[in-house]
Amino acid sequence: MKSSKKYYIAGASIFVGVLAYVIITSFTENRDKVDVEQSIASFNYAVGTQTVGSKYKFTDETMLVETANEIMGMGSNLLKFSMHPRYSTENYGLPHNENINSLTKLATLEPSMKHVLDMDFKFYHIWVYGFTQYTPEPPDQKDDTAQIKFIGGYPDSYRDALYDELYEFTVHLLTNYNDSDKVFYLGNWEGDWHLRPDYNKNNPADEKTLEGMIAWANVRQKAIDDAKRDTKHKNVEVYHYIEVNQVRIAMENPEVKVVANSIVNLVNPDYVSYSSYDATNPFKQEEILNSKLKEALDYLESHLSAKDNLPEGKRVWIGEYGNPSQIYDDETQNLRSIWTIKASLEWGTPFILYWELYNNEIKEDSGEHVGYWLIDDKGHKRPIWHTHNLFYKEARDYVKKYVKTNNTVPSFDEFRENAVNFKSLNP
């Protein structure tokens, strides 16, 4: 009897040991599987698009939610959109709510805004303009100066109000999305048209407006920096960027004051977004576009100085590029877009954002869509949509294989050096 009991105990011990091994192995495999999936979901694939002011939609969802769903369905983990007092008029036609009088309330009380912020996007690029800076325009009369108060100078009362509003909004993002793995980039639309609100690049910049815009940009950077300093958070980031759109004119004539050489160099924001039409659309051959775009990116980078507490890598990205179907057929529209993507990847820019998912421009005289789109007004996915979709599939497959082989994600430089050879970019 004693011998049988001993064998029984030994057998039970072996069984428990085997069971423990199976459980641990299964746990490890599941953990590794989650890690791979998380690596794929969180990786920066650089290529993306945006949704602002679309002129059509196809579902019962709001414009913002519908386009966010489409962007995610295409394969992107990045969403670019706008948050400002015109949320109910200009860009998305969302219901007006009298209780929304700040960016934080827009993020919490407006259901579509809250919905897209809660979605599983990793990267958010957001044009933010404070409610404290807004003077409502007459119906159907858009005036960009209604939401910026630095034209001709920037009063202290507006500076203080903007600081408080953007500080509060940054705290909200850091606390509400703490440990979410999200990254928020808060910036502005084409800054050179804020500096020259008459949209005439040949007019000299008004010195008081220049001084006011410098103060405005400094307040935005400081509010974000101070909120990050004062708020306990982990695994969530908020950064500030300035978007520029007139670069080549200053490269050709350094005496011309633009945002890049007169504001970026003094504010030294976390990042610079380049609405890059002046370095892409004039050029008809790939070699020239490639060269001119990289020259412009070098120029912008030269106006930034070293800064602590930022991830390694380039700090200038392509905030907009596009080729309207009103000018280019499908094949050319797609090909020229690929030229921009490849040149930007070669240079190392962290984001390359196509303008845009749905077209936002209609010619007044004819009612014709200009055709800055991935999906047209009939719901047809243009070739450039398929290029994005295939790119994401190839990119995710590349990261998945890399992680399984190396037990770590590739560096961004490793990724981009391989990405330029993807089939999607070499039709």
N, C-alpha and C positions, 0 to 999 in steps of 0.2 A: 504493500500500500504506500509506504514512504517513497519507494522508487517511482511509482506511477505519478504520485503527487509532484515529485521533482520534475519529471518529464512534462507534466501538465503546465507547471509554472514556467518552465523554460520555453515551451511552445507558445504560451501566452505572451511571454516577453518578446519573442521573435515576432509574433503577430502585431503586438503594439508597436514594435520598432518599424516594421514594414508599413503599417498604417500611418505612423508619424511621417515616414519618408515620403509616402504618397501624398499626404496632405501638404507637407512643406514644398515638395516638388510642384504640386498643382498650384499652390499659392504663388510660388516664384514665377511659374510660367504665366499665370494670370497677371501678376504684377508687371512682368516684362511686356506682356501684350498691351496692357494699359499704357505703359511707358512709350511703346512704339506709337500707339495711336495718339497719345498726347503730343509726342514729338511732331507727328505729321500735322496735327491740328494747330500747333503753336508756331510752326516754322514760318519765317518771312519769305514768301514766294515772290515778293517785289512787284509783280505785275498785278494791276487792279483797275478798278473803275469807280464811278461815283454816281450819285443821284441828286440832282438839283433842278427844280423848276420844270420837270417833264411836262410835255404838252398832251399826253394821252395816257390811258391805262386800260386794263383789260379785265379786272376782277372787281369784286365788291369790297376788297380791302382798300384802306387809304393808299394814296400814292406812295407815301413813305414806306409803309409796310410791304406793299406789293413789290416795289423795286428792291427793297432789302432782301426779300425772299428770293427774287430773281438772281440777285448778285450772289447770294449764298448757294443757290441751286446751280449756278454756273461753275462753282468750285472754289470761290474766293473766300478767304477768311478776313477780309478787310472791307470796311464800309466807310465811305466818305459822304457826308451830308452836311446840312447847315442847321444851326440853332440860333435863332434871333427873333426879334419881335414881329417879323413878317411871316411867322410860321403859318398863320391863317389866311394869308393873302398870296404873297409872291411865289413861294416855292412848292408848297404841299397842299394848300387849301384845307388845312385842318380846322376843326370847329374852334371858333374864338371862345376863350374863357377869360372872363374879367378878373379872375383870381390869379391868373398867371402874370406876374410882374417881375420875374427874374429868371435867369437861366436855370437855377435850381428848381424853381417851381415848374418851368417848362419840362424839365427832365423827370419830374415826379407826378405832376398833375395832368399832363397831356398824354393820353394812353398810347398813341402811336410812337411818340418820342421815347417813352419808357420801354415800350415793347422792343424797339430796335436796339436800345442800349443794353437790354437784358439778353439779347440774342447771343448765340455762340460765335460772335466775331472776336478775333484776337486783337485786331488793330482798328482803331477809330480815328479818322481824320475829320475834324469838325470845324467849320467856319463858325466862330462864336462872336456875337455882337451883343453888348449889354442892353437890357431894357432901360437902364438908367440913362442911356445915351440917345434914346429914340424920341423923335417928334413925328407923330403920325402924318403921313402924306395925304393929300386929297385923294378920293377914290380914283383908281386907275392912273395915278400919276406917280411913277416911281422916281424917287430922288435919293441916290445913295448917300448924299450928305445928311439925310434925315437920321441916319444911325451912326454917324461919326461926328464928333463935336470938336474936332481939332482944326477945321478949316479956318484959317486966319488966326490961329492960336488956340490953346487948350486951357480953359479955366480950371482952377484948382478944384472947384466943386465937382466938376465932371471927372477929374482924375480920382478923387477920393471915392466917388460913387462907383466908378468902374472897378477900382481896386477891391472894394468890399464885395461887389457882386461876383467878380471872377474868383476871388479868394474863397467865398462861400461855395461856389460851384466846384472848384477843385477839391475842397474838403469833402463835398458830397461824393464825387467820383472815387476818391481814395477810401472813404469809409463804406459806401454802399457796395463797391466792387472790390473790397479788400479780399486778397487771396483768390482772385478770379482769373489771374493770368492775362488780364486785359491791359492794353496800352492805348492811352488817349493822347492824341496830338491836337492841341487847340490853336487855331490860327485864324487867318483872314483870307478873304478873296483878293484878287489881283491888286496888290498894294500900290502899284504905280498909277492906277486909276483913282485911288484915294488921294495920292499926292497931287495928281492933276485931274480933278473931278470934271473938267471940261473935256476930257478924253483926247486932248491934243498933245501928243508927245513932243511936238516942236516948240511949244510954249515953255518959257523958263518956269521952274518951280517957284511958287510963292514962298518966301523965306519964313513968314510966320506960320504958314501951313506946315512947312518942313519941320520947324521947331515943335509945333504941336503934335505932328505924327511921331517924332522921336519920343516925346513925353508919353504919348498914348502907347507906343510899343513897349517902352520901359515899364510902364504901369502893369501891362499885361504880363510881362515876364516876371516882374517882382511879385505880383499876386500869386502866381503859380508856384514860384520858388518858396515864398513864405508859407503857403498852405502846406506844401510838402514837408517843410522843416518842422512845422507845428503839429502835424497830424501823424499819429502812429499808423503805419500801414506796412503791408508786405505783399509781394507778388502782384502788384498793380502799379502802373506808372502813368504820370501825366507830364507832358512836355509842351513847350510853346514854340510855335513857328511863325515866321513872316513869309508871306507869299509875294513874289516879285513877278513882273511880266514884261518890263522894258529893260533889256540887258544889252543887246547889240548896239543900240544907239550910244550908250555910254562907253562901250568897248571901242567904238570907232571915234568917239569924241569925248575924252575923259573930263572935259569941262562941263558936260551936261550932268546935272544932278538927278539921279534916279534913286529908287529905294535901296538898291544894292550898294552904291558907293557913298550914300549920304545918310542912311539909316541903319542898314544891316551892320555896317562896319562899326557903328557907335553903340548899338544895342547889344550886339553879339548874342542873338537868340539861340535857343537850343538847336533849331534846325531852320533851313530855308527851303521853301517850296518854290519851284520855278514853273510858272505857266508859260510853256516853252515855244509858243507858236512862232516867235521871231527867230528862233534858231532851228526850226524844223520845216515849216510850211513854205518858205520861199524857195527851197532847194529841190531840184528835180532829179538829182542822181544820189544814190546811196552814199558814195564816197564823200561827197561834199556835205551832205546832211550829217554824216557821222563825224566829220572833222569839225564842222561849225558848232554842233551841239556840244561836243566835248570841250571846245574852246570856251563856250559860254559857261559850262559847268565849272571849269577851272577858274574862270573869272569870279564866279560867285563864291567858290570855296576860298579864294584868296582874300575875301573880305571878312572871313570868320577868323577868330582867334581861339586858341586852345581853351577848353572849358572842362572843369571837373564834373564828375558824377553823371557822365553820359556814356552810353555803350560805345564800344570801339566801332570805327567805321566812318564812312562819309556822312556828312551832315547836310548835304544838298540833294533834293529829290525832284523828280518830275511830277508836279502837281496837276498839270494838264498837258495833253497833246491830243491832236485829233485831225482827221481828214474828212471833211464833209462830203457826203454822197452827191451833193449838188454840183460838186466840182469833179469828183473822182468816181469811176465805176467801182463795182465791188472788189474786183481783183486788185486794182491800184490802191484803193482805200486800205485793203488788208496788207498789201506789200509795203506801203509807206509806213504803216503802223509798226510792222515788223522791223523796219529799218531803225525806228526810234527805240523800240524795245532792246534791240541788240546793241546799239550804240550805248544806251544807258547802262545795260548790264556790264558791258566791257569797261565802262568808266567806274562803275561801282556804286551808282546811286541806289539808295535803299528802297525807293518806291518809284513806280512808273505807272501813272494813273491816267487811263484813257477817258476822254470827254466824249460821251458818257453813256450810260446804259440806254436810256430813252432820249430822243432828241428834245432839246429845250428851245430851239430857235425856229421861228416861222417868219418868212419874208412878208413884210407888211403889204407890199403891192400885189403879190400873187397868192398869198396864203400857202405857199409851198414850204414844205419842211426843208431846212438847210441840210439835215442829215448827219448831225453829230450823234451817231447811235451805234449800239451793238444789236439792238432789236428795234425794228422800224415800227411805224404807226399802224401797220397791218398785222403786227405780231411776228413777222418773219425775222429769223435770226440770220444776220448777215455773216459773211465769211469771217470777219474779224471776231465775232462772238465765238465761232468754232475754234479759231486760233487760241483765244483765251481758255476755252473749255479743255482743249487738248493739252495746252501748256500745263494747266493745273493737274491733269491726270499724270502727265509725264513727271512733273515736279514732285508730286506726292509719292509716286512710285520710286523715284530716285532717292528721296529722303528715307522711305521705308527700307529699301535695300541697304542703304548706307548704315542706318541705325542697327539693323540686324547683323551686319558684318562687323561693325566697329564699336557697337554698344554705346554710341554717342551720335549726336547730330553732326552733320557737316558744318563747317564754318560757312558764313555767307559768301566769302570769296570762293571757296570750293564749289558751292552751289552755283553761283553765277557763271563761273568758268565752264561748268558742264552744261548749264542751261542754254547758252548760246548755240549749242550743238543739238538741242532738242529738235525732233522732227517738226513740231509745231512752228518753229522759227526758221525752218529751212524747207519751205514748200517746193 
